[in-house]
Amino acid sequence: MRIRYCFALLFILSFFSLQAQDATRFEKTIVKFRQQSDTLDVSNYDAVMVGSSSVRFWKDINSYFPGFSWLNRGFGGSHMSDVLHYKEDLVFRHPFKKIFLYEGDNDIVTGKSVERTKEDFEKLLDEIRERMPETDVYVIGVKPCVSKKRAAKREEYIRLNQQIKELCDRNEKLHFIDVWDDMLDANGNARPELFREDGTHMNAKGYAIWAENIKPFLK
């Protein structure tokens, strides 16, 4: 009985550790962002992009959008709950008229439910609507991946994208950017040539597809 109890306790603790990530693990990165913001001239940027490693690794993002300047606020491994935790620094610190957001990828693969992840999105989007009613928010849908671990979550990613799109469709200031289909091959699988060797992070070809889907929203 004692062994069964211990296993049950370990399962419960593991479950809740997946559901509640410790956002303070990004404190050093956020402090750097905060220090940059202290001397930042917002007039030098047209929009901010917030998100996980897919955003962080897009270091040459400006080269994809001639005449358009981005403030990159990507922090690798982040979840939507982390953006919520640091929303004052990442979202509300500067009065941008355009905010681009990519999250959800890591949430699902580490065990969070679609519903929990969608709720975190909804909390942030509702607060932006309340505090920054003139700002347009563009949510980039979760991308497909080659890596087996993430490919196994395919149906959950598709369901999350559907629910986030429904959220965005409710308000003219919220926009959903769907990159999923353009990153699939003829058999409906993620295209390997768009990714780095890890099968999760994109290369230049992958980012080119993102750019083509984002450009219409910048006009």
Secondary structure, DSSP 8 states (H G I E B T S, - for coil): -HHHHHHHHHHHHHHHHHHS--GGGGHHHHHHHHHHHHT--GGG-SEEEEESHHHHT-TTGGGGSTT--EEEEE-TT--HHHHHHTHHHHTSSS--SEEEEE-SHHHHHTT--HHHHHHHHHHHHHHHHHH-TT-EEEEE-----SSHHHHTTHHHHHHHHHHHHHHHTT-TTEEEE--TGGGB-TTSSB-GGGB-TTSSSB-HHHHHHHHHHHGGGG-
